[in-house]
Amino acid sequence: MPSGLEILGVQLPPRMNAAPPILIAYDGSDSARRAVHEAAELFGSRRALVVTAWDPNLPYEAAAITATPGLDTVSSPADVETAKEVDNELQAGARHIAEDGTALATSLGLQAEALVVTEENTDVADAIIEVARKRDVAAIVIGSRRLSGLRARLAGGTSSAVLQHSSCPVVTVHAD
């Protein structure tokens, strides 16, 4: 029985690891690192997207606050330049975090790819869910900090939001 696919008399090799990838939400925290370990244990050598989300508007929002009349601040063109510098640093930091998670995932046997996404008009949970939908992932693996009560409401509860709103299976991992 031939393996692979034959097209016009040419035997093509079987698709390697044709299963859809998993998505690992990664922010560099202990719970995110634990999620990478659990993903490797659960999914073996599967393809994995290591996703780090960041907000590119944050430095510009901070610059706008410093230029708000009525606040004891001075508006200057340097505020926008400073915001651009902070934006570049945050983007580089997000790339570094995603690459760190990818290196960890690869060392544990996953076929990992770093992906940095912006959460411009949304929050982190929505950004993760959107990537999962667009990339047709088999599952999302995400760390949880076990926040509860008021702390969970104030901190946003990203893992809870992903669990509640994702259309694909979600594995939440605690940092223990």
VOLUM-217088 format. One record per residue: residue in one letter; x, y, z of N, C-alpha, C in turn. Coordinates in steps of 0.2 Angstrom, whole numbers, padded with zeros to 4 digits, always signed. Layout:
BEGIN
AXYZXYZXYZ;...
END
This chain:
BEGIN
M+0004-0006+0000+0000+0000+0000+0004+0006+0000;P+0004+0011-0005+0008+0016-0005+0006+0021+0000;S+0012+0025+0003+0010+0030+0008+0011+0037+0004;G+0007+0041+0006+0007+0048+0003+0002+0048-0002;L+0002+0053-0007-0003+0054-0012+0001+0054-0019;E-0003+0051-0024+0000+0051-0031-0004+0056-0035;I-0001+0060-0038-0004+0065-0043+0000+0064-0049;L-0004+0063-0055-0001+0062-0062+0005+0058-0062;G+0004+0052-0058+0010+0047-0058+0015+0049-0054;V+0015+0054-0050+0021+0056-0046+0019+0055-0039;Q+0023+0050-0035+0021+0049-0028+0024+0054-0024;L+0019+0057-0020+0021+0063-0015+0022+0060-0008;P+0026+0062-0004+0027+0059+0003+0021+0061+0007;P+0020+0057+0012+0014+0059+0016+0015+0065+0020;R+0010+0069+0021+0011+0075+0025+0013+0074+0032;M+0018+0077+0034+0021+0076+0040+0017+0080+0045;N+0015+0077+0051+0012+0081+0056+0006+0085+0053;A+0001+0082+0050-0004+0086+0047-0010+0088+0051;A-0009+0086+0058-0014+0088+0063-0014+0096+0063;P-0019+0099+0065-0019+0106+0066-0015+0108+0072;P-0012+0114+0072-0007+0116+0078-0011+0117+0084;I-0008+0117+0089-0011+0120+0096-0008+0127+0097;L-0012+0131+0101-0010+0138+0102-0008+0138+0110;I-0002+0140+0111+0000+0141+0118+0001+0148+0119;A-0004+0151+0124-0004+0158+0126+0002+0159+0131;Y+0007+0163+0129+0013+0164+0133+0015+0171+0134;D+0015+0173+0141+0017+0179+0143+0024+0179+0147;G+0027+0174+0148+0033+0173+0152+0032+0172+0159;S+0026+0171+0161+0025+0170+0169+0026+0163+0170;D+0026+0161+0177+0027+0154+0179+0021+0150+0176;S+0015+0153+0176+0010+0149+0174+0010+0147+0166;A+0013+0152+0163+0014+0151+0156+0019+0146+0154;R+0024+0146+0158+0030+0141+0157+0027+0134+0159;R+0023+0134+0164+0020+0128+0166+0016+0125+0160;A+0012+0130+0157+0007+0128+0152+0011+0125+0146;V+0017+0128+0144+0021+0125+0139+0023+0118+0141;H+0025+0117+0147+0027+0110+0149+0021+0105+0148;E+0016+0107+0150+0010+0103+0150+0008+0102+0143;A+0008+0107+0138+0007+0106+0131+0011+0101+0128;A+0018+0101+0130+0022+0096+0127+0021+0089+0130;E+0019+0089+0136+0017+0082+0139+0010+0079+0135;L+0006+0084+0134-0001+0082+0132-0001+0080+0124;F+0003+0085+0120+0003+0085+0113+0009+0082+0110;G+0014+0080+0113+0020+0077+0110+0024+0082+0106;S+0025+0080+0100+0029+0083+0095+0024+0088+0090;R+0019+0089+0092+0014+0093+0088+0016+0100+0086;R+0014+0103+0081+0015+0110+0079+0012+0114+0084;A+0015+0119+0086+0012+0124+0092+0014+0131+0090;L+0009+0135+0090+0010+0142+0090+0011+0145+0097;V+0016+0148+0098+0017+0151+0105+0016+0159+0104;V+0010+0161+0107+0007+0167+0105+0008+0172+0111;T+0011+0178+0110+0012+0183+0115+0008+0189+0112;A+0003+0192+0116-0001+0198+0114+0002+0204+0118;W+0002+0209+0114+0004+0216+0118-0001+0221+0115;D-0001+0227+0119-0005+0232+0117-0001+0238+0114;P-0001+0239+0108+0003+0245+0105+0001+0252+0107;N-0005+0252+0109-0008+0259+0111-0006+0262+0117;L-0003+0257+0122-0002+0259+0129+0003+0265+0129;P+0008+0265+0126+0013+0271+0126+0010+0278+0124;Y+0006+0277+0119+0002+0283+0116-0003+0286+0120;E-0007+0281+0124-0012+0283+0129-0008+0287+0135;A-0002+0284+0137+0001+0287+0142+0004+0294+0140;A+0006+0295+0134+0008+0301+0131+0002+0306+0131;A-0004+0304+0129-0010+0308+0129-0011+0311+0136;I-0010+0307+0141-0012+0309+0148-0007+0314+0150;T-0001+0314+0148+0004+0319+0150+0003+0325+0146;A-0001+0325+0141-0002+0331+0137-0009+0334+0138;T-0013+0331+0143-0020+0333+0145-0020+0340+0149;P-0023+0345+0146-0024+0351+0150-0027+0350+0157;G-0025+0354+0162-0028+0353+0169-0023+0348+0173;L-0019+0344+0170-0015+0340+0174-0008+0344+0175;D-0005+0343+0180+0001+0347+0181+0007+0344+0177;T+0006+0344+0171+0011+0341+0166+0012+0346+0160;V+0018+0345+0157+0019+0350+0151+0019+0345+0145;S+0015+0348+0140+0015+0344+0134+0021+0347+0129;S+0024+0342+0126+0030+0343+0122+0030+0338+0116;P+0033+0340+0111+0034+0335+0106+0038+0329+0108;A+0042+0329+0113+0046+0324+0116+0041+0318+0118;D+0035+0320+0120+0030+0315+0123+0029+0310+0118;V+0028+0312+0112+0026+0307+0106+0032+0303+0104;E+0038+0306+0104+0044+0303+0103+0046+0298+0108;T+0044+0299+0115+0045+0295+0120+0040+0289+0119;A+0034+0290+0117+0029+0285+0116+0032+0280+0111;K+0035+0283+0105+0037+0279+0100+0043+0274+0103;E+0047+0277+0107+0053+0273+0109+0050+0268+0114;V+0045+0269+0118+0042+0264+0123+0039+0259+0119;D+0035+0261+0113+0032+0256+0109+0037+0251+0106;N+0042+0254+0103+0047+0250+0101+0050+0245+0106;E+0051+0247+0112+0054+0243+0117+0049+0238+0119;L+0042+0239+0120+0037+0235+0121+0036+0229+0116;Q+0037+0231+0109+0036+0227+0104+0042+0222+0104;A+0048+0224+0105+0054+0220+0106+0054+0216+0112;G+0051+0218+0117+0050+0214+0123+0045+0208+0122;A+0040+0210+0118+0035+0205+0117+0038+0199+0112;R+0042+0201+0107+0045+0197+0103+0050+0192+0107;H+0054+0195+0112+0058+0191+0116+0054+0186+0120;I+0049+0188+0123+0045+0184+0127+0042+0178+0123;A+0040+0179+0117+0037+0174+0112+0043+0169+0110;E+0049+0172+0109+0054+0168+0107+0057+0164+0113;D+0056+0166+0119+0058+0162+0125+0053+0157+0125;G+0047+0158+0125+0042+0152+0125+0043+0147+0119;T+0045+0150+0114+0046+0145+0108+0052+0141+0109;A+0057+0144+0112+0063+0140+0113+0062+0135+0119;L+0058+0136+0124+0056+0131+0129+0052+0126+0126;A+0047+0128+0121+0043+0123+0118+0047+0118+0114;T+0051+0121+0110+0056+0117+0106+0060+0112+0110;S+0063+0115+0115+0067+0110+0119+0063+0104+0122;L+0056+0105+0123+0052+0100+0125+0049+0095+0120;G+0051+0097+0114+0049+0092+0108+0044+0095+0104;L+0041+0100+0105+0035+0103+0101+0039+0107+0095;Q+0035+0107+0089+0037+0110+0083+0034+0117+0084;A+0038+0122+0087+0035+0128+0089+0037+0134+0085;E+0032+0139+0084+0033+0145+0080+0031+0150+0085;A+0035+0156+0085+0033+0162+0089+0029+0166+0085;L+0024+0169+0088+0019+0173+0085+0017+0179+0090;V+0019+0185+0088+0017+0191+0092+0011+0194+0089;V+0006+0195+0093+0000+0198+0090-0002+0205+0094;T-0005+0209+0091-0007+0216+0094-0014+0215+0096;E-0015+0218+0102-0022+0218+0104-0025+0225+0104;E-0024+0229+0098-0026+0236+0097-0033+0237+0099;N-0038+0234+0097-0045+0236+0099-0048+0231+0102;T-0045+0227+0106-0048+0221+0110-0044+0220+0116;D-0045+0215+0119-0041+0213+0125-0037+0207+0123;V-0033+0204+0128-0028+0199+0127-0032+0192+0125;A-0038+0191+0129-0042+0185+0128-0045+0185+0121;D-0047+0191+0119-0050+0191+0112-0045+0190+0107;A-0039+0193+0108-0033+0192+0103-0031+0185+0102;I-0031+0181+0108-0029+0174+0108-0035+0170+0104;I-0041+0171+0106-0047+0168+0103-0047+0169+0095;E-0045+0175+0093-0045+0177+0086-0040+0173+0082;V-0034+0173+0085-0028+0169+0082-0030+0162+0082;A-0033+0159+0087-0035+0152+0087-0040+0151+0081;R-0045+0155+0080-0050+0155+0075-0047+0155+0068;K-0042+0160+0067-0039+0161+0060-0034+0156+0059;R-0031+0153+0064-0026+0147+0062-0029+0141+0063;D-0036+0140+0064-0039+0134+0065-0036+0129+0070;V-0034+0131+0076-0030+0127+0080-0034+0121+0083;A-0031+0116+0085-0035+0111+0088-0037+0112+0096;A-0032+0116+0099-0034+0118+0106-0030+0124+0108;I-0032+0127+0113-0028+0132+0116-0025+0130+0123;V-0019+0131+0125-0016+0129+0131-0014+0136+0134;I-0017+0137+0140-0016+0144+0143-0014+0143+0151;G-0010+0147+0153-0009+0147+0161-0014+0151+0164;S-0015+0149+0171-0020+0153+0175-0016+0154+0181;R-0017+0160+0184-0014+0163+0190-0019+0161+0196;R-0025+0158+0195-0029+0156+0200-0032+0162+0204;L-0033+0168+0201-0036+0173+0204-0043+0172+0205;S-0046+0175+0211-0053+0174+0212-0056+0180+0215;G-0063+0180+0215-0066+0186+0218-0064+0193+0215;L-0063+0198+0219-0062+0204+0216-0056+0205+0212;R-0051+0201+0214-0044+0201+0211-0045+0199+0204;A-0049+0194+0203-0050+0191+0196-0054+0196+0192;R-0059+0199+0195-0063+0204+0191-0058+0210+0189;L-0054+0212+0194-0050+0218+0192-0044+0216+0187;A-0041+0210+0188-0036+0208+0184-0038+0206+0177;G-0045+0205+0176-0047+0203+0170-0048+0196+0168;G-0045+0191+0172-0046+0184+0171-0045+0182+0164;T-0039+0183+0161-0038+0181+0154-0040+0174+0152;S-0037+0169+0157-0039+0162+0155-0046+0160+0156;S-0049+0163+0161-0057+0162+0161-0060+0165+0155;A-0059+0171+0153-0062+0173+0147-0061+0169+0141;V-0055+0166+0140-0053+0162+0134-0057+0155+0135;L-0057+0153+0141-0061+0147+0142-0069+0148+0141;Q-0071+0153+0143-0079+0155+0142-0080+0156+0134;H-0076+0159+0131-0078+0162+0124-0075+0158+0118;S-0070+0154+0119-0067+0150+0114-0071+0145+0111;S-0071+0144+0104-0075+0139+0101-0071+0132+0100;C-0064+0132+0102-0061+0126+0102-0059+0124+0110;P-0057+0118+0111-0055+0116+0117-0050+0120+0120;V-0050+0121+0127-0045+0125+0131-0043+0121+0137;V-0036+0121+0137-0033+0118+0143-0030+0123+0147;T-0032+0124+0153-0029+0129+0158-0025+0125+0163;V-0019+0129+0164-0014+0126+0168-0012+0130+0174;H-0012+0128+0180-0010+0132+0185-0002+0132+0187;A+0000+0137+0190+0008+0137+0190+0010+0133+0196;D+0006+0130+0200+0009+0126+0205+0015+0122+0204;
END
